[in-house]
Amino acid sequence: MSSSEETIRVLITLRRDYMKALDALIEEGVASSRSELFERIVGAYLADLRAKREREGALGAFVGFTLLLIGAAALASIFGGGKE
């Protein structure tokens, strides 16, 4: 394993509603775990910075990927925009 592939354990603190939304994305199949989801988000963000894209580019790429993977209706339901 190269040093770039080495993993490190971190502790983060997020609002409960954010964590519930991220867990719902995981349940919908966006990622297999919280670790994988955060790694995808951070990886996309860093790739966009390296490519000198706008800082919001990674977020847009992630949202696009999520929409493609689980669909707009599921995403709206997770984030409270769906019909109850």
N, CA, C and O atoms as a DFTB+ gen file, in Angstrom:
336 C
 N C O
     1  1       0.856      -1.173       0.000
     2  2       0.000       0.000       0.000
     3  2       0.904       1.238       0.000
     4  3       1.778       1.373       0.856
     5  1       0.690       2.127      -0.952
     6  2       1.480       3.357      -0.992
     7  2       0.966       4.337       0.051
     8  3      -0.142       4.189       0.565
     9  1       1.787       5.347       0.360
    10  2       1.381       6.306       1.388
    11  2       0.133       7.076       0.985
    12  3      -0.617       7.519       1.855
    13  1      -0.114       7.249      -0.320
    14  2      -1.322       7.956      -0.748
    15  2      -2.575       7.114      -0.542
    16  3      -3.679       7.653      -0.458
    17  1      -2.411       5.799      -0.459
    18  2      -3.556       4.909      -0.244
    19  2      -3.760       4.575       1.232
    20  3      -4.768       3.972       1.601
    21  1      -2.813       4.963       2.067
    22  2      -2.929       4.706       3.486
    23  2      -4.132       5.461       4.040
    24  3      -4.371       6.613       3.677
    25  1      -4.867       4.825       4.899
    26  2      -6.033       5.491       5.491
    27  2      -5.703       5.976       6.883
    28  3      -4.785       5.480       7.537
    29  1      -6.462       6.944       7.315
    30  2      -6.303       7.493       8.657
    31  2      -7.699       7.673       9.245
    32  3      -8.627       8.065       8.538
    33  1      -7.843       7.397      10.490
    34  2      -9.128       7.508      11.164
    35  2      -9.292       8.939      11.679
    36  3      -8.379       9.490      12.293
    37  1     -10.456       9.535      11.427
    38  2     -10.738      10.889      11.902
    39  2     -12.081      10.904      12.614
    40  3     -12.931      10.041      12.397
    41  1     -12.246      11.877      13.446
    42  2     -13.509      12.082      14.145
    43  2     -14.068      13.416      13.678
    44  3     -13.382      14.436      13.740
    45  1     -15.307      13.413      13.211
    46  2     -15.946      14.657      12.799
    47  2     -17.246      14.831      13.570
    48  3     -17.836      13.863      14.051
    49  1     -17.671      16.050      13.674
    50  2     -18.930      16.358      14.341
    51  2     -19.831      17.045      13.333
    52  3     -19.458      18.064      12.752
    53  1     -21.021      16.488      13.124
    54  2     -22.003      17.037      12.196
    55  2     -23.341      17.179      12.906
    56  3     -23.629      16.495      13.888
    57  1     -24.139      18.082      12.380
    58  2     -25.509      18.203      12.898
    59  2     -26.250      16.889      12.669
    60  3     -26.000      16.187      11.690
    61  1     -27.151      16.571      13.570
    62  2     -27.916      15.326      13.487
    63  2     -28.717      15.230      12.180
    64  3     -28.773      14.164      11.565
    65  1     -29.332      16.335      11.758
    66  2     -30.129      16.278      10.531
    67  2     -29.260      16.028       9.303
    68  3     -29.700      15.371       8.360
    69  1     -28.029      16.546       9.304
    70  2     -27.112      16.270       8.202
    71  2     -26.751      14.786       8.180
    72  3     -26.729      14.159       7.121
    73  1     -26.470      14.235       9.352
    74  2     -26.084      12.833       9.414
    75  2     -27.228      11.920       8.989
    76  3     -27.005      10.911       8.321
    77  1     -28.457      12.274       9.377
    78  2     -29.618      11.480       8.957
    79  2     -29.757      11.506       7.434
    80  3     -30.051      10.480       6.820
    81  1     -29.547      12.670       6.826
    82  2     -29.641      12.784       5.370
    83  2     -28.540      11.966       4.699
    84  3     -28.794      11.289       3.703
    85  1     -27.323      12.020       5.234
    86  2     -26.231      11.231       4.650
    87  2     -26.490       9.736       4.825
    88  3     -26.226       8.954       3.911
    89  1     -27.000       9.333       5.976
    90  2     -27.331       7.920       6.185
    91  2     -28.421       7.465       5.217
    92  3     -28.397       6.331       4.738
    93  1     -29.369       8.344       4.933
    94  2     -30.420       7.995       3.973
    95  2     -29.827       7.807       2.578
    96  3     -30.263       6.923       1.840
    97  1     -28.850       8.616       2.211
    98  2     -28.175       8.432       0.924
    99  2     -27.479       7.072       0.871
   100  3     -27.506       6.387      -0.151
   101  1     -26.863       6.698       1.975
   102  2     -26.201       5.395       2.037
   103  2     -27.223       4.280       1.893
   104  3     -26.980       3.303       1.184
   105  1     -28.368       4.416       2.559
   106  2     -29.431       3.406       2.448
   107  2     -29.941       3.280       1.020
   108  3     -30.376       2.205       0.606
   109  1     -29.891       4.377       0.264
   110  2     -30.337       4.357      -1.133
   111  2     -29.266       3.819      -2.080
   112  3     -29.516       3.655      -3.275
   113  1     -28.077       3.544      -1.550
   114  2     -27.046       2.923      -2.375
   115  2     -26.008       3.858      -2.962
   116  3     -25.228       3.447      -3.821
   117  1     -25.980       5.097      -2.522
   118  2     -24.981       6.037      -3.026
   119  2     -23.576       5.582      -2.626
   120  3     -22.621       5.770      -3.379
   121  1     -23.456       4.990      -1.450
   122  2     -22.190       4.449      -0.960
   123  2     -22.520       3.291      -0.029
   124  3     -23.651       3.145       0.435
   125  1     -21.513       2.476       0.230
   126  2     -21.765       1.314       1.090
   127  2     -21.593       1.628       2.575
   128  3     -22.014       0.849       3.430
   129  1     -20.973       2.772       2.879
   130  2     -20.731       3.131       4.279
   131  2     -20.507       4.633       4.389
   132  3     -20.333       5.327       3.386
   133  1     -20.515       5.118       5.621
   134  2     -20.213       6.530       5.847
   135  2     -18.803       6.853       5.364
   136  3     -18.569       7.890       4.744
   137  1     -17.877       5.960       5.653
   138  2     -16.488       6.193       5.234
   139  2     -16.394       6.347       3.723
   140  3     -15.740       7.264       3.226
   141  1     -17.046       5.449       2.997
   142  2     -17.002       5.521       1.533
   143  2     -17.653       6.807       1.030
   144  3     -17.145       7.437       0.103
   145  1     -18.764       7.196       1.629
   146  2     -19.450       8.409       1.205
   147  2     -18.565       9.634       1.414
   148  3     -18.427      10.455       0.508
   149  1     -17.965       9.768       2.599
   150  2     -17.098      10.912       2.863
   151  2     -15.867      10.888       1.959
   152  3     -15.411      11.935       1.500
   153  1     -15.333       9.701       1.706
   154  2     -14.173       9.605       0.816
   155  2     -14.534      10.059      -0.595
   156  3     -13.743      10.736      -1.252
   157  1     -15.714       9.694      -1.059
   158  2     -16.163      10.144      -2.389
   159  2     -16.320      11.662      -2.437
   160  3     -15.890      12.301      -3.397
   161  1     -16.927      12.234      -1.413
   162  2     -17.146      13.679      -1.381
   163  2     -15.809      14.420      -1.360
   164  3     -15.585      15.341      -2.145
   165  1     -14.926      14.005      -0.453
   166  2     -13.623      14.665      -0.344
   167  2     -12.803      14.444      -1.608
   168  3     -12.154      15.370      -2.095
   169  1     -12.827      13.233      -2.143
   170  2     -12.081      12.933      -3.371
   171  2     -12.538      13.778      -4.539
   172  3     -11.712      14.290      -5.295
   173  1     -13.850      13.932      -4.697
   174  2     -14.383      14.750      -5.796
   175  2     -14.009      16.214      -5.613
   176  3     -13.672      16.902      -6.577
   177  1     -14.067      16.680      -4.388
   178  2     -13.721      18.072      -4.100
   179  2     -12.251      18.341      -4.416
   180  3     -11.924      19.333      -5.067
   181  1     -11.370      17.460      -3.956
   182  2      -9.942      17.645      -4.212
   183  2      -9.614      17.522      -5.699
   184  3      -8.764      18.253      -6.207
   185  1     -10.277      16.612      -6.394
   186  2     -10.048      16.476      -7.841
   187  2     -10.447      17.755      -8.567
   188  3      -9.756      18.188      -9.488
   189  1     -11.551      18.356      -8.160
   190  2     -11.976      19.610      -8.775
   191  2     -10.988      20.734      -8.479
   192  3     -10.703      21.552      -9.354
   193  1     -10.469      20.783      -7.268
   194  2      -9.483      21.810      -6.936
   195  2      -8.216      21.624      -7.765
   196  3      -7.637      22.598      -8.246
   197  1      -7.789      20.381      -7.931
   198  2      -6.595      20.109      -8.743
   199  2      -6.819      20.507     -10.190
   200  3      -5.896      20.962     -10.865
   201  1      -8.040      20.337     -10.663
   202  2      -8.372      20.691     -12.045
   203  2      -8.691      22.180     -12.169
   204  3      -9.057      22.658     -13.243
   205  1      -8.548      22.907     -11.057
   206  2      -8.773      24.359     -11.019
   207  2     -10.214      24.736     -11.367
   208  3     -10.475      25.797     -11.933
   209  1     -11.133      23.851     -11.018
   210  2     -12.550      24.155     -11.206
   211  2     -13.036      24.986     -10.042
   212  3     -12.336      25.148      -9.043
   213  1     -14.230      25.507     -10.175
   214  2     -14.829      26.263      -9.071
   215  2     -14.951      25.355      -7.853
   216  3     -15.132      24.145      -7.992
   217  1     -14.855      25.928      -6.677
   218  2     -14.930      25.139      -5.446
   219  2     -16.254      24.414      -5.323
   220  3     -16.313      23.338      -4.728
   221  1     -17.310      24.975      -5.869
   222  2     -18.618      24.336      -5.789
   223  2     -18.762      23.199      -6.798
   224  3     -19.767      22.489      -6.781
   225  1     -17.789      23.017      -7.665
   226  2     -17.859      21.991      -8.707
   227  2     -18.001      20.581      -8.152
   228  3     -18.748      19.772      -8.701
   229  1     -17.292      20.280      -7.069
   230  2     -17.364      18.937      -6.497
   231  2     -18.748      18.664      -5.948
   232  3     -19.274      17.561      -6.092
   233  1     -19.332      19.657      -5.325
   234  2     -20.683      19.489      -4.805
   235  2     -21.656      19.232      -5.955
   236  3     -22.514      18.354      -5.863
   237  1     -21.521      19.989      -7.021
   238  2     -22.374      19.782      -8.189
   239  2     -22.185      18.405      -8.794
   240  3     -23.152      17.758      -9.197
   241  1     -20.936      17.958      -8.858
   242  2     -20.653      16.623      -9.392
   243  2     -21.263      15.548      -8.506
   244  3     -21.803      14.558      -9.000
   245  1     -21.175      15.746      -7.198
   246  2     -21.740      14.768      -6.273
   247  2     -23.258      14.724      -6.384
   248  3     -23.849      13.645      -6.406
   249  1     -23.887      15.888      -6.452
   250  2     -25.343      15.939      -6.600
   251  2     -25.760      15.284      -7.919
   252  3     -26.728      14.525      -7.962
   253  1     -25.027      15.579      -8.988
   254  2     -25.333      14.950     -10.277
   255  2     -25.206      13.450     -10.215
   256  3     -26.065      12.733     -10.729
   257  1     -24.142      12.955      -9.590
   258  2     -23.938      11.525      -9.436
   259  2     -25.078      10.911      -8.629
   260  3     -25.590       9.847      -8.977
   261  1     -25.470      11.579      -7.559
   262  2     -26.536      11.080      -6.700
   263  2     -27.860      11.035      -7.448
   264  3     -28.605      10.060      -7.350
   265  1     -28.146      12.093      -8.195
   266  2     -29.381      12.107      -8.981
   267  2     -29.403      10.968      -9.989
   268  3     -30.428      10.313     -10.173
   269  1     -28.284      10.738     -10.634
   270  2     -28.199       9.658     -11.611
   271  2     -28.387       8.304     -10.940
   272  3     -29.066       7.426     -11.472
   273  1     -27.777       8.143      -9.767
   274  2     -27.799       6.856      -9.091
   275  2     -29.156       6.530      -8.479
   276  3     -29.672       5.430      -8.679
   277  1     -29.740       7.467      -7.739
   278  2     -30.969       7.129      -7.023
   279  2     -32.210       7.849      -7.529
   280  3     -33.327       7.472      -7.176
   281  1     -32.035       8.858      -8.334
   282  2     -33.176       9.557      -8.908
   283  2     -33.610      10.765      -8.100
   284  3     -33.408      10.828      -6.888
   285  1     -34.202      11.707      -8.782
   286  2     -34.628      12.965      -8.172
   287  2     -35.704      12.749      -7.118
   288  3     -35.695      13.422      -6.087
   289  1     -36.631      11.826      -7.353
   290  2     -37.720      11.602      -6.396
   291  2     -37.176      11.085      -5.063
   292  3     -37.599      11.538      -3.999
   293  1     -36.242      10.140      -5.122
   294  2     -35.662       9.606      -3.889
   295  2     -34.866      10.679      -3.165
   296  3     -34.920      10.775      -1.939
   297  1     -34.130      11.484      -3.914
   298  2     -33.346      12.556      -3.302
   299  2     -34.261      13.585      -2.637
   300  3     -33.976      14.049      -1.533
   301  1     -35.349      13.939      -3.302
   302  2     -36.307      14.891      -2.724
   303  2     -36.924      14.320      -1.451
   304  3     -37.133      15.049      -0.481
   305  1     -37.210      13.043      -1.451
   306  2     -37.793      12.411      -0.276
   307  2     -36.805      12.418       0.889
   308  3     -37.193      12.680       2.027
   309  1     -35.546      12.135       0.615
   310  2     -34.529      12.120       1.658
   311  2     -34.383      13.500       2.289
   312  3     -34.281      13.619       3.510
   313  1     -34.372      14.537       1.465
   314  2     -34.119      15.873       1.962
   315  2     -35.392      16.652       2.261
   316  3     -35.344      17.870       2.426
   317  1     -36.526      15.968       2.332
   318  2     -37.751      16.595       2.790
   319  2     -38.577      17.266       1.724
   320  3     -39.573      17.913       2.048
   321  1     -38.209      17.140       0.469
   322  2     -38.961      17.780      -0.599
   323  2     -40.003      16.877      -1.218
   324  3     -40.783      17.308      -2.068
   325  1     -40.021      15.610      -0.789
   326  2     -40.975      14.661      -1.345
   327  2     -42.324      14.780      -0.687
   328  3     -42.471      15.447       0.337
   329  1     -43.318      14.127      -1.280
   330  2     -44.655      14.123      -0.693
   331  2     -44.676      13.176       0.482
   332  3     -44.128      12.076       0.415
   333  1     -45.308      13.602       1.555
   334  2     -45.355      12.797       2.778
   335  2     -46.563      11.910       2.760
   336  3     -46.787      11.151       3.703
